[in-house]
Amino acid sequence: MYGLGEEWNPRKARDFSLGDYMGGEPRWCPGCGDHGVLATFQRVIRDSGLSPEKVVVVSGIGCSSRFPHYMKTYGFHSLHGRALPVACGIKSRRPDLDVFVITGDGDNCAIGTGHWIHALRYNMNLTILMLDNNIYGLTKAQTSPTTRRTAKSNTHPGGSFFVSLNPITVMLGITNRSFIAQSVDWHPSHLYETIRAAHKHKGASFVRILQRCPHFTPHAFDEVLKDPANLVLLDHPNGVKMPENQLKHFKNVLDHDPSDLPAARMMADKPHPFHVGVFFKDENAERYDLVTRQGRGMTPREKVEAVEKTLDLFTI
Ligand code: SF4
């Protein structure tokens, strides 16, 4: 990483290498999809020219939530399900930072559900990557909200009872959401373009990434891994537009304008085939981080006076 040498100047344009973002040696299992997501993520922020000291990676608890340890940026490995309130707090006070949230299906769609829904509704400028391996991996294979019906786990050895939660339909169903996308860990070029589009979007961008867990759910994604015809690429200049030379990796390509909410809902509702790309995007959704910026330029004296003025409203 750039040190504080004589040539260091925060306002000078700098070039970064991948090494500038690489933190500790990842301790995920061999073959875990998290490795690929980490490598792609580091490429995106390198190519976007983000200064490491201006990036914060916030996570909750789970295998994927070890992400901040493997980044040489600022990071916050928070509590189970609580990555989003931490990230919103950081963005509220430091809108100049690029804030990324890394969460998992157990972390985000169970204990973190309330924060998930309201963070998307508040639409602060965050990039949220949810790595979905269909299981609680860190705590050794318990059923998560996205575990498929009949899939066996340590909590449901006879098979999961319920139809799994669909994170995309949940997100499309709430108000003021502004960017909903889906990708997979084994298509680095698509993942790269999707994370890049999510980061460029001004608002809360939510990307669900199917993430292979060879240790506990080795067959969870067989349907799309073994037969690429079951995967449909949503290609559109307003969402993710894949480079021409990458289209050959997709057997099915659909022109989907992400401003078309009814079409997005219809696709998300169907379990087959599996769509990757940007389902929905609204650049005009209201943003709470623009509201919470107010008062940032005030002096400490002015802040105290403002608080006192507000408290005076409650004087009896
Ligand atoms: Fe990855 Fe699964 Fe191992 Fe966790 S248990 S590190 S998700 S392969």
py3Dmol code that shows the C-alpha trace and the ligand (Angstrom):
import py3Dmol

protein = """\
ATOM      1  CA  MET A   1       0.000   0.000   0.000  1.00  0.00           C
ATOM      2  CA  TYR A   2       1.101   3.586  -0.475  1.00  0.00           C
ATOM      3  CA  GLY A   3       3.045   4.675   2.518  1.00  0.00           C
ATOM      4  CA  LEU A   4       3.324   8.184   3.848  1.00  0.00           C
ATOM      5  CA  GLY A   5       6.591   8.855   2.024  1.00  0.00           C
ATOM      6  CA  GLU A   6       7.787  12.248   0.853  1.00  0.00           C
ATOM      7  CA  GLU A   7       5.963  11.928  -2.455  1.00  0.00           C
ATOM      8  CA  TRP A   8       2.636  11.187  -0.768  1.00  0.00           C
ATOM      9  CA  ASN A   9      -0.048  13.701  -1.609  1.00  0.00           C
ATOM     10  CA  PRO A  10      -3.745  12.810  -1.225  1.00  0.00           C
ATOM     11  CA  ARG A  11      -4.732  15.148  -4.048  1.00  0.00           C
ATOM     12  CA  LYS A  12      -2.245  13.758  -6.569  1.00  0.00           C
ATOM     13  CA  ALA A  13      -3.640  11.263  -9.106  1.00  0.00           C
ATOM     14  CA  ARG A  14      -2.126   7.867  -8.325  1.00  0.00           C
ATOM     15  CA  ASP A  15      -1.989   4.496  -9.994  1.00  0.00           C
ATOM     16  CA  PHE A  16      -2.665   1.443  -7.879  1.00  0.00           C
ATOM     17  CA  SER A  17      -1.728  -2.187  -8.232  1.00  0.00           C
ATOM     18  CA  LEU A  18      -3.721  -5.133  -6.894  1.00  0.00           C
ATOM     19  CA  GLY A  19      -1.148  -5.474  -4.116  1.00  0.00           C
ATOM     20  CA  ASP A  20      -2.274  -2.092  -2.782  1.00  0.00           C
ATOM     21  CA  TYR A  21      -5.611  -3.686  -1.836  1.00  0.00           C
ATOM     22  CA  MET A  22      -4.511  -7.144  -0.734  1.00  0.00           C
ATOM     23  CA  GLY A  23      -4.631  -7.768   3.001  1.00  0.00           C
ATOM     24  CA  GLY A  24      -4.105 -11.010   4.919  1.00  0.00           C
ATOM     25  CA  GLU A  25      -3.927 -14.482   3.362  1.00  0.00           C
ATOM     26  CA  PRO A  26      -7.531 -15.739   2.917  1.00  0.00           C
ATOM     27  CA  ARG A  27      -8.423 -18.665   5.158  1.00  0.00           C
ATOM     28  CA  TRP A  28     -11.414 -19.925   3.198  1.00  0.00           C
ATOM     29  CA  CYS A  29     -11.555 -23.581   2.101  1.00  0.00           C
ATOM     30  CA  PRO A  30      -9.865 -24.510  -1.184  1.00  0.00           C
ATOM     31  CA  GLY A  31     -12.368 -24.098  -4.024  1.00  0.00           C
ATOM     32  CA  CYS A  32     -14.590 -21.737  -2.032  1.00  0.00           C
ATOM     33  CA  GLY A  33     -16.311 -19.168  -4.258  1.00  0.00           C
ATOM     34  CA  ASP A  34     -15.297 -16.407  -1.840  1.00  0.00           C
ATOM     35  CA  HIS A  35     -11.756 -16.465  -3.283  1.00  0.00           C
ATOM     36  CA  GLY A  36     -13.007 -15.518  -6.745  1.00  0.00           C
ATOM     37  CA  VAL A  37     -15.312 -12.789  -5.448  1.00  0.00           C
ATOM     38  CA  LEU A  38     -12.440 -11.261  -3.449  1.00  0.00           C
ATOM     39  CA  ALA A  39     -10.106 -11.277  -6.480  1.00  0.00           C
ATOM     40  CA  THR A  40     -12.778  -9.735  -8.725  1.00  0.00           C
ATOM     41  CA  PHE A  41     -13.674  -7.129  -6.131  1.00  0.00           C
ATOM     42  CA  GLN A  42     -10.019  -6.095  -5.805  1.00  0.00           C
ATOM     43  CA  ARG A  43      -9.785  -5.740  -9.583  1.00  0.00           C
ATOM     44  CA  VAL A  44     -12.874  -3.537  -9.679  1.00  0.00           C
ATOM     45  CA  ILE A  45     -11.619  -1.101  -7.076  1.00  0.00           C
ATOM     46  CA  ARG A  46      -8.134  -1.070  -8.637  1.00  0.00           C
ATOM     47  CA  ASP A  47      -9.591  -0.319 -12.087  1.00  0.00           C
ATOM     48  CA  SER A  48     -11.891   2.306 -10.592  1.00  0.00           C
ATOM     49  CA  GLY A  49      -8.791   4.012  -9.162  1.00  0.00           C
ATOM     50  CA  LEU A  50     -10.136   4.074  -5.602  1.00  0.00           C
ATOM     51  CA  SER A  51      -7.561   5.148  -3.040  1.00  0.00           C
ATOM     52  CA  PRO A  52      -7.213   2.397  -0.406  1.00  0.00           C
ATOM     53  CA  GLU A  53      -7.443   4.966   2.379  1.00  0.00           C
ATOM     54  CA  LYS A  54     -10.821   6.119   1.005  1.00  0.00           C
ATOM     55  CA  VAL A  55     -12.407   2.646   0.926  1.00  0.00           C
ATOM     56  CA  VAL A  56     -14.250   0.973   3.811  1.00  0.00           C
ATOM     57  CA  VAL A  57     -15.351  -2.658   3.667  1.00  0.00           C
ATOM     58  CA  VAL A  58     -17.984  -3.513   6.281  1.00  0.00           C
ATOM     59  CA  SER A  59     -19.176  -7.044   7.014  1.00  0.00           C
ATOM     60  CA  GLY A  60     -21.332  -8.981   9.444  1.00  0.00           C
ATOM     61  CA  ILE A  61     -20.595 -12.545  10.547  1.00  0.00           C
ATOM     62  CA  GLY A  62     -20.067 -15.625   8.398  1.00  0.00           C
ATOM     63  CA  CYS A  63     -17.485 -17.102   6.044  1.00  0.00           C
ATOM     64  CA  SER A  64     -17.781 -14.285   3.502  1.00  0.00           C
ATOM     65  CA  SER A  65     -17.773 -11.700   6.276  1.00  0.00           C
ATOM     66  CA  ARG A  66     -14.049 -12.337   6.782  1.00  0.00           C
ATOM     67  CA  PHE A  67     -13.592 -10.136   3.705  1.00  0.00           C
ATOM     68  CA  PRO A  68     -12.331  -6.990   5.504  1.00  0.00           C
ATOM     69  CA  HIS A  69      -9.370  -8.971   6.909  1.00  0.00           C
ATOM     70  CA  TYR A  70      -8.231  -9.721   3.373  1.00  0.00           C
ATOM     71  CA  MET A  71      -8.375  -6.115   2.178  1.00  0.00           C
ATOM     72  CA  LYS A  72      -5.673  -3.503   2.757  1.00  0.00           C
ATOM     73  CA  THR A  73      -8.292  -0.760   3.116  1.00  0.00           C
ATOM     74  CA  TYR A  74     -10.295   0.369   6.108  1.00  0.00           C
ATOM     75  CA  GLY A  75     -12.664  -2.321   7.308  1.00  0.00           C
ATOM     76  CA  PHE A  76     -15.181  -3.161  10.020  1.00  0.00           C
ATOM     77  CA  HIS A  77     -15.970  -6.804  10.836  1.00  0.00           C
ATOM     78  CA  SER A  78     -19.135  -6.067  12.774  1.00  0.00           C
ATOM     79  CA  LEU A  79     -21.832  -8.135  14.497  1.00  0.00           C
ATOM     80  CA  HIS A  80     -24.120 -10.781  13.073  1.00  0.00           C
ATOM     81  CA  GLY A  81     -26.659  -9.112  10.764  1.00  0.00           C
ATOM     82  CA  ARG A  82     -25.456  -5.614  11.628  1.00  0.00           C
ATOM     83  CA  ALA A  83     -23.197  -4.700   8.708  1.00  0.00           C
ATOM     84  CA  LEU A  84     -25.779  -2.388   7.156  1.00  0.00           C
ATOM     85  CA  PRO A  85     -26.435  -0.081  10.139  1.00  0.00           C
ATOM     86  CA  VAL A  86     -22.665   0.247  10.603  1.00  0.00           C
ATOM     87  CA  ALA A  87     -22.219   1.059   6.908  1.00  0.00           C
ATOM     88  CA  CYS A  88     -25.091   3.580   6.967  1.00  0.00           C
ATOM     89  CA  GLY A  89     -23.507   5.283   9.985  1.00  0.00           C
ATOM     90  CA  ILE A  90     -20.145   5.558   8.229  1.00  0.00           C
ATOM     91  CA  LYS A  91     -21.736   6.907   5.040  1.00  0.00           C
ATOM     92  CA  SER A  92     -23.800   9.383   6.976  1.00  0.00           C
ATOM     93  CA  ARG A  93     -20.733  11.030   8.543  1.00  0.00           C
ATOM     94  CA  ARG A  94     -18.177  10.360   5.785  1.00  0.00           C
ATOM     95  CA  PRO A  95     -19.950  10.619   2.411  1.00  0.00           C
ATOM     96  CA  ASP A  96     -16.537  11.060   0.790  1.00  0.00           C
ATOM     97  CA  LEU A  97     -15.667   7.393   1.447  1.00  0.00           C
ATOM     98  CA  ASP A  98     -16.558   4.465  -0.819  1.00  0.00           C
ATOM     99  CA  VAL A  99     -18.443   2.109   1.483  1.00  0.00           C
ATOM    100  CA  PHE A 100     -18.862  -1.556   0.518  1.00  0.00           C
ATOM    101  CA  VAL A 101     -20.892  -4.096   2.488  1.00  0.00           C
ATOM    102  CA  ILE A 102     -20.103  -7.808   2.336  1.00  0.00           C
ATOM    103  CA  THR A 103     -22.720 -10.097   3.802  1.00  0.00           C
ATOM    104  CA  GLY A 104     -24.032 -13.636   3.431  1.00  0.00           C
ATOM    105  CA  ASP A 105     -27.436 -15.281   3.104  1.00  0.00           C
ATOM    106  CA  GLY A 106     -27.549 -16.247   6.782  1.00  0.00           C
ATOM    107  CA  ASP A 107     -26.198 -12.907   7.985  1.00  0.00           C
ATOM    108  CA  ASN A 108     -28.410 -10.750   5.775  1.00  0.00           C
ATOM    109  CA  CYS A 109     -31.635 -12.684   5.157  1.00  0.00           C
ATOM    110  CA  ALA A 110     -32.229 -13.965   8.710  1.00  0.00           C
ATOM    111  CA  ILE A 111     -30.958 -11.935  11.676  1.00  0.00           C
ATOM    112  CA  GLY A 112     -30.219  -8.937   9.436  1.00  0.00           C
ATOM    113  CA  THR A 113     -33.514  -8.815   7.536  1.00  0.00           C
ATOM    114  CA  GLY A 114     -34.893  -5.680   9.188  1.00  0.00           C
ATOM    115  CA  HIS A 115     -31.699  -3.742   8.479  1.00  0.00           C
ATOM    116  CA  TRP A 116     -31.567  -5.126   4.937  1.00  0.00           C
ATOM    117  CA  ILE A 117     -35.048  -3.925   4.015  1.00  0.00           C
ATOM    118  CA  HIS A 118     -34.712  -0.480   5.535  1.00  0.00           C
ATOM    119  CA  ALA A 119     -31.164   0.124   4.283  1.00  0.00           C
ATOM    120  CA  LEU A 120     -32.366  -0.521   0.740  1.00  0.00           C
ATOM    121  CA  ARG A 121     -35.355   1.748   1.319  1.00  0.00           C
ATOM    122  CA  TYR A 122     -33.145   4.521   2.728  1.00  0.00           C
ATOM    123  CA  ASN A 123     -31.049   4.170  -0.420  1.00  0.00           C
ATOM    124  CA  MET A 124     -27.770   5.592   0.902  1.00  0.00           C
ATOM    125  CA  ASN A 125     -24.882   5.422  -1.534  1.00  0.00           C
ATOM    126  CA  LEU A 126     -23.522   1.946  -0.627  1.00  0.00           C
ATOM    127  CA  THR A 127     -22.507  -1.115  -2.626  1.00  0.00           C
ATOM    128  CA  ILE A 128     -23.878  -4.277  -1.000  1.00  0.00           C
ATOM    129  CA  LEU A 129     -22.618  -7.699  -2.081  1.00  0.00           C
ATOM    130  CA  MET A 130     -24.527 -10.654  -0.649  1.00  0.00           C
ATOM    131  CA  LEU A 131     -22.619 -13.895  -1.121  1.00  0.00           C
ATOM    132  CA  ASP A 132     -25.252 -16.618  -1.132  1.00  0.00           C
ATOM    133  CA  ASN A 133     -24.034 -20.182  -0.580  1.00  0.00           C
ATOM    134  CA  ASN A 134     -27.440 -21.455   0.642  1.00  0.00           C
ATOM    135  CA  ILE A 135     -26.096 -22.427   4.093  1.00  0.00           C
ATOM    136  CA  TYR A 136     -24.589 -21.162   7.343  1.00  0.00           C
ATOM    137  CA  GLY A 137     -21.006 -22.240   6.583  1.00  0.00           C
ATOM    138  CA  LEU A 138     -18.992 -20.694   9.423  1.00  0.00           C
ATOM    139  CA  THR A 139     -21.105 -22.414  12.077  1.00  0.00           C
ATOM    140  CA  LYS A 140     -20.985 -25.751  10.208  1.00  0.00           C
ATOM    141  CA  ALA A 141     -24.038 -26.258   8.031  1.00  0.00           C
ATOM    142  CA  GLN A 142     -27.327 -25.038   9.427  1.00  0.00           C
ATOM    143  CA  THR A 143     -30.326 -24.294   7.185  1.00  0.00           C
ATOM    144  CA  SER A 144     -30.314 -20.655   6.047  1.00  0.00           C
ATOM    145  CA  PRO A 145     -33.262 -18.713   4.579  1.00  0.00           C
ATOM    146  CA  THR A 146     -32.018 -19.476   1.047  1.00  0.00           C
ATOM    147  CA  THR A 147     -31.439 -23.204   1.590  1.00  0.00           C
ATOM    148  CA  ARG A 148     -33.465 -25.091  -1.011  1.00  0.00           C
ATOM    149  CA  ARG A 149     -36.481 -27.117   0.085  1.00  0.00           C
ATOM    150  CA  THR A 150     -35.491 -30.756   0.892  1.00  0.00           C
ATOM    151  CA  ALA A 151     -31.749 -29.864   1.060  1.00  0.00           C
ATOM    152  CA  LYS A 152     -30.223 -31.545   4.131  1.00  0.00           C
ATOM    153  CA  SER A 153     -28.320 -29.673   6.832  1.00  0.00           C
ATOM    154  CA  ASN A 154     -27.322 -30.185  10.457  1.00  0.00           C
ATOM    155  CA  THR A 155     -30.522 -28.497  11.636  1.00  0.00           C
ATOM    156  CA  HIS A 156     -32.717 -30.331   9.106  1.00  0.00           C
ATOM    157  CA  PRO A 157     -31.126 -33.748   8.561  1.00  0.00           C
ATOM    158  CA  GLY A 158     -34.356 -34.903   6.907  1.00  0.00           C
ATOM    159  CA  GLY A 159     -34.330 -31.926   4.529  1.00  0.00           C
ATOM    160  CA  SER A 160     -35.373 -28.277   4.735  1.00  0.00           C
ATOM    161  CA  PHE A 161     -39.172 -27.881   5.124  1.00  0.00           C
ATOM    162  CA  PHE A 162     -39.872 -24.660   3.291  1.00  0.00           C
ATOM    163  CA  VAL A 163     -39.503 -23.156  -0.126  1.00  0.00           C
ATOM    164  CA  SER A 164     -36.438 -20.917   0.167  1.00  0.00           C
ATOM    165  CA  LEU A 165     -36.566 -17.146   0.389  1.00  0.00           C
ATOM    166  CA  ASN A 166     -35.867 -15.376  -2.900  1.00  0.00           C
ATOM    167  CA  PRO A 167     -33.703 -12.298  -2.134  1.00  0.00           C
ATOM    168  CA  ILE A 168     -34.446 -10.691  -5.492  1.00  0.00           C
ATOM    169  CA  THR A 169     -38.244 -10.807  -5.150  1.00  0.00           C
ATOM    170  CA  VAL A 170     -37.923  -9.491  -1.575  1.00  0.00           C
ATOM    171  CA  MET A 171     -35.864  -6.525  -2.754  1.00  0.00           C
ATOM    172  CA  LEU A 172     -38.104  -5.793  -5.734  1.00  0.00           C
ATOM    173  CA  GLY A 173     -41.059  -5.691  -3.349  1.00  0.00           C
ATOM    174  CA  ILE A 174     -39.885  -2.834  -1.140  1.00  0.00           C
ATOM    175  CA  THR A 175     -40.309   0.866  -1.819  1.00  0.00           C
ATOM    176  CA  ASN A 176     -37.516   3.209  -2.937  1.00  0.00           C
ATOM    177  CA  ARG A 177     -35.044   0.425  -3.857  1.00  0.00           C
ATOM    178  CA  SER A 178     -32.821   1.591  -6.640  1.00  0.00           C
ATOM    179  CA  PHE A 179     -30.450  -1.131  -7.881  1.00  0.00           C
ATOM    180  CA  ILE A 180     -31.075  -4.896  -7.736  1.00  0.00           C
ATOM    181  CA  ALA A 181     -28.742  -7.301  -9.535  1.00  0.00           C
ATOM    182  CA  GLN A 182     -27.615 -10.904  -9.522  1.00  0.00           C
ATOM    183  CA  SER A 183     -24.400 -12.677 -10.550  1.00  0.00           C
ATOM    184  CA  VAL A 184     -22.407 -15.844  -9.863  1.00  0.00           C
ATOM    185  CA  ASP A 185     -18.897 -16.363  -8.517  1.00  0.00           C
ATOM    186  CA  TRP A 186     -17.825 -18.583 -11.438  1.00  0.00           C
ATOM    187  CA  HIS A 187     -18.294 -15.951 -14.165  1.00  0.00           C
ATOM    188  CA  PRO A 188     -15.532 -13.465 -13.263  1.00  0.00           C
ATOM    189  CA  SER A 189     -16.205 -11.204 -16.241  1.00  0.00           C
ATOM    190  CA  HIS A 190     -19.918 -10.918 -15.450  1.00  0.00           C
ATOM    191  CA  LEU A 191     -19.223 -10.489 -11.758  1.00  0.00           C
ATOM    192  CA  TYR A 192     -16.687  -7.772 -12.572  1.00  0.00           C
ATOM    193  CA  GLU A 193     -19.114  -5.825 -14.769  1.00  0.00           C
ATOM    194  CA  THR A 194     -21.905  -6.220 -12.220  1.00  0.00           C
ATOM    195  CA  ILE A 195     -19.875  -5.001  -9.238  1.00  0.00           C
ATOM    196  CA  ARG A 196     -18.579  -2.133 -11.366  1.00  0.00           C
ATOM    197  CA  ALA A 197     -22.122  -1.108 -12.377  1.00  0.00           C
ATOM    198  CA  ALA A 198     -23.267  -1.420  -8.758  1.00  0.00           C
ATOM    199  CA  HIS A 199     -20.446   0.803  -7.553  1.00  0.00           C
ATOM    200  CA  LYS A 200     -21.115   3.435 -10.218  1.00  0.00           C
ATOM    201  CA  HIS A 201     -24.789   3.609  -9.246  1.00  0.00           C
ATOM    202  CA  LYS A 202     -25.590   6.482  -6.888  1.00  0.00           C
ATOM    203  CA  GLY A 203     -27.732   4.852  -4.228  1.00  0.00           C
ATOM    204  CA  ALA A 204     -27.867   1.510  -2.388  1.00  0.00           C
ATOM    205  CA  SER A 205     -26.950  -1.151  -4.919  1.00  0.00           C
ATOM    206  CA  PHE A 206     -27.729  -4.722  -3.934  1.00  0.00           C
ATOM    207  CA  VAL A 207     -26.005  -7.614  -5.709  1.00  0.00           C
ATOM    208  CA  ARG A 208     -26.806 -11.209  -4.853  1.00  0.00           C
ATOM    209  CA  ILE A 209     -23.905 -13.467  -5.845  1.00  0.00           C
ATOM    210  CA  LEU A 210     -24.367 -17.231  -5.984  1.00  0.00           C
ATOM    211  CA  GLN A 211     -21.284 -18.479  -4.158  1.00  0.00           C
ATOM    212  CA  ARG A 212     -20.074 -22.052  -4.255  1.00  0.00           C
ATOM    213  CA  CYS A 213     -19.421 -23.786  -0.945  1.00  0.00           C
ATOM    214  CA  PRO A 214     -17.740 -27.074  -1.896  1.00  0.00           C
ATOM    215  CA  HIS A 215     -17.544 -28.015   1.772  1.00  0.00           C
ATOM    216  CA  PHE A 216     -21.227 -27.922   2.747  1.00  0.00           C
ATOM    217  CA  THR A 217     -23.369 -27.319  -0.371  1.00  0.00           C
ATOM    218  CA  PRO A 218     -21.346 -28.824  -3.235  1.00  0.00           C
ATOM    219  CA  HIS A 219     -24.417 -29.493  -5.398  1.00  0.00           C
ATOM    220  CA  ALA A 220     -26.503 -26.417  -4.615  1.00  0.00           C
ATOM    221  CA  PHE A 221     -25.929 -24.811  -8.024  1.00  0.00           C
ATOM    222  CA  ASP A 222     -25.585 -27.931 -10.179  1.00  0.00           C
ATOM    223  CA  GLU A 223     -28.558 -26.938 -12.278  1.00  0.00           C
ATOM    224  CA  VAL A 224     -26.797 -23.833 -13.652  1.00  0.00           C
ATOM    225  CA  LEU A 225     -23.231 -25.120 -13.373  1.00  0.00           C
ATOM    226  CA  LYS A 226     -23.803 -28.344 -15.283  1.00  0.00           C
ATOM    227  CA  ASP A 227     -26.072 -26.914 -17.944  1.00  0.00           C
ATOM    228  CA  PRO A 228     -25.268 -23.292 -18.878  1.00  0.00           C
ATOM    229  CA  ALA A 229     -28.528 -23.231 -20.873  1.00  0.00           C
ATOM    230  CA  ASN A 230     -30.268 -22.772 -17.515  1.00  0.00           C
ATOM    231  CA  LEU A 231     -28.564 -19.395 -17.127  1.00  0.00           C
ATOM    232  CA  VAL A 232     -29.928 -16.287 -18.853  1.00  0.00           C
ATOM    233  CA  LEU A 233     -27.847 -13.139 -19.199  1.00  0.00           C
ATOM    234  CA  LEU A 234     -29.755  -9.859 -18.833  1.00  0.00           C
ATOM    235  CA  ASP A 235     -27.855  -7.569 -21.158  1.00  0.00           C
ATOM    236  CA  HIS A 236     -28.631  -3.876 -21.471  1.00  0.00           C
ATOM    237  CA  PRO A 237     -26.664  -0.627 -21.733  1.00  0.00           C
ATOM    238  CA  ASN A 238     -28.675   0.731 -18.821  1.00  0.00           C
ATOM    239  CA  GLY A 239     -27.693  -2.245 -16.629  1.00  0.00           C
ATOM    240  CA  VAL A 240     -24.765  -4.561 -17.342  1.00  0.00           C
ATOM    241  CA  LYS A 241     -23.568  -4.589 -20.937  1.00  0.00           C
ATOM    242  CA  MET A 242     -21.112  -7.426 -21.424  1.00  0.00           C
ATOM    243  CA  PRO A 243     -18.141  -6.914 -23.763  1.00  0.00           C
ATOM    244  CA  GLU A 244     -18.797  -8.524 -27.157  1.00  0.00           C
ATOM    245  CA  ASN A 245     -16.020 -11.116 -26.702  1.00  0.00           C
ATOM    246  CA  GLN A 246     -17.620 -12.354 -23.463  1.00  0.00           C
ATOM    247  CA  LEU A 247     -21.088 -13.026 -24.854  1.00  0.00           C
ATOM    248  CA  LYS A 248     -19.981 -16.419 -26.172  1.00  0.00           C
ATOM    249  CA  HIS A 249     -19.969 -17.671 -22.571  1.00  0.00           C
ATOM    250  CA  PHE A 250     -23.757 -17.307 -22.385  1.00  0.00           C
ATOM    251  CA  LYS A 251     -26.145 -19.534 -24.283  1.00  0.00           C
ATOM    252  CA  ASN A 252     -29.143 -17.338 -23.526  1.00  0.00           C
ATOM    253  CA  VAL A 253     -29.094 -13.551 -23.683  1.00  0.00           C
ATOM    254  CA  LEU A 254     -32.121 -11.378 -22.984  1.00  0.00           C
ATOM    255  CA  ASP A 255     -32.424  -7.662 -23.663  1.00  0.00           C
ATOM    256  CA  HIS A 256     -33.911  -6.376 -20.392  1.00  0.00           C
ATOM    257  CA  ASP A 257     -34.256  -2.686 -19.633  1.00  0.00           C
ATOM    258  CA  PRO A 258     -33.816  -2.425 -15.832  1.00  0.00           C
ATOM    259  CA  SER A 259     -36.375   0.386 -15.650  1.00  0.00           C
ATOM    260  CA  ASP A 260     -39.046  -2.219 -16.482  1.00  0.00           C
ATOM    261  CA  LEU A 261     -40.202  -3.279 -13.009  1.00  0.00           C
ATOM    262  CA  PRO A 262     -43.066  -5.618 -14.067  1.00  0.00           C
ATOM    263  CA  ALA A 263     -40.675  -7.555 -16.345  1.00  0.00           C
ATOM    264  CA  ALA A 264     -38.101  -7.716 -13.531  1.00  0.00           C
ATOM    265  CA  ARG A 265     -40.727  -9.122 -11.163  1.00  0.00           C
ATOM    266  CA  MET A 266     -41.874 -11.735 -13.642  1.00  0.00           C
ATOM    267  CA  MET A 267     -38.322 -13.003 -14.163  1.00  0.00           C
ATOM    268  CA  ALA A 268     -37.469 -12.980 -10.476  1.00  0.00           C
ATOM    269  CA  ASP A 269     -40.616 -14.946  -9.619  1.00  0.00           C
ATOM    270  CA  LYS A 270     -39.672 -17.879 -11.820  1.00  0.00           C
ATOM    271  CA  PRO A 271     -37.244 -20.385 -10.302  1.00  0.00           C
ATOM    272  CA  HIS A 272     -36.122 -21.482 -13.799  1.00  0.00           C
ATOM    273  CA  PRO A 273     -34.144 -20.387 -15.701  1.00  0.00           C
ATOM    274  CA  PHE A 274     -31.751 -18.412 -13.494  1.00  0.00           C
ATOM    275  CA  HIS A 275     -31.179 -14.802 -14.567  1.00  0.00           C
ATOM    276  CA  VAL A 276     -27.961 -12.842 -14.054  1.00  0.00           C
ATOM    277  CA  GLY A 277     -27.646  -9.106 -14.620  1.00  0.00           C
ATOM    278  CA  VAL A 278     -29.412  -5.991 -13.428  1.00  0.00           C
ATOM    279  CA  PHE A 279     -33.081  -6.667 -12.720  1.00  0.00           C
ATOM    280  CA  PHE A 280     -34.002  -3.166 -11.679  1.00  0.00           C
ATOM    281  CA  LYS A 281     -32.476   0.289 -11.559  1.00  0.00           C
ATOM    282  CA  ASP A 282     -33.914   3.691 -10.664  1.00  0.00           C
ATOM    283  CA  GLU A 283     -31.510   6.600 -10.649  1.00  0.00           C
ATOM    284  CA  ASN A 284     -34.133   9.001  -9.331  1.00  0.00           C
ATOM    285  CA  ALA A 285     -34.926   7.231  -6.062  1.00  0.00           C
ATOM    286  CA  GLU A 286     -34.509   9.488  -3.021  1.00  0.00           C
ATOM    287  CA  ARG A 287     -31.291   9.142  -0.987  1.00  0.00           C
ATOM    288  CA  TYR A 288     -31.128   9.480   2.766  1.00  0.00           C
ATOM    289  CA  ASP A 289     -27.370  10.162   2.783  1.00  0.00           C
ATOM    290  CA  LEU A 290     -28.079  13.464   1.042  1.00  0.00           C
ATOM    291  CA  VAL A 291     -30.386  14.391   3.928  1.00  0.00           C
ATOM    292  CA  THR A 292     -27.973  13.353   6.689  1.00  0.00           C
ATOM    293  CA  ARG A 293     -25.163  15.453   5.201  1.00  0.00           C
ATOM    294  CA  GLN A 294     -26.825  18.515   6.691  1.00  0.00           C
ATOM    295  CA  GLY A 295     -24.836  19.977   9.525  1.00  0.00           C
ATOM    296  CA  ARG A 296     -21.523  18.375   8.609  1.00  0.00           C
ATOM    297  CA  GLY A 297     -19.917  21.764   8.018  1.00  0.00           C
ATOM    298  CA  MET A 298     -21.055  23.208  11.358  1.00  0.00           C
ATOM    299  CA  THR A 299     -18.567  24.187  14.039  1.00  0.00           C
ATOM    300  CA  PRO A 300     -18.798  22.366  17.409  1.00  0.00           C
ATOM    301  CA  ARG A 301     -20.374  25.523  18.890  1.00  0.00           C
ATOM    302  CA  GLU A 302     -23.023  25.625  16.158  1.00  0.00           C
ATOM    303  CA  LYS A 303     -23.770  21.937  16.712  1.00  0.00           C
ATOM    304  CA  VAL A 304     -24.317  22.473  20.440  1.00  0.00           C
ATOM    305  CA  GLU A 305     -26.579  25.435  19.721  1.00  0.00           C
ATOM    306  CA  ALA A 306     -28.581  23.382  17.207  1.00  0.00           C
ATOM    307  CA  VAL A 307     -29.047  20.554  19.725  1.00  0.00           C
ATOM    308  CA  GLU A 308     -30.108  23.010  22.427  1.00  0.00           C
ATOM    309  CA  LYS A 309     -32.578  24.658  20.061  1.00  0.00           C
ATOM    310  CA  THR A 310     -34.131  21.277  19.288  1.00  0.00           C
ATOM    311  CA  LEU A 311     -34.279  20.319  22.993  1.00  0.00           C
ATOM    312  CA  ASP A 312     -35.993  23.655  23.718  1.00  0.00           C
ATOM    313  CA  LEU A 313     -38.921  22.435  21.629  1.00  0.00           C
ATOM    314  CA  PHE A 314     -39.667  19.933  24.398  1.00  0.00           C
ATOM    315  CA  THR A 315     -39.568  22.453  27.244  1.00  0.00           C
ATOM    316  CA  ILE A 316     -42.726  22.193  29.341  1.00  0.00           C
TER     317      ILE A 316
END
"""
ligand_1 = """\
8
SF4
Fe -16.276 -21.353 1.774
Fe -18.049 -23.169 2.544
Fe -15.538 -23.340 3.382
Fe -17.127 -21.404 4.277
S -17.386 -23.605 4.640
S -14.998 -21.158 3.613
S -18.358 -20.934 2.476
S -16.262 -23.541 1.267
"""
view = py3Dmol.view(width=600, height=400)
view.addModel(protein, "pdb")
view.setStyle({"model": 0}, {"cartoon": {"style": "trace"}})
view.addModel(ligand_1, "xyz")
view.setStyle({"model": 1}, {"stick": {}})
view.zoomTo()
view.show()
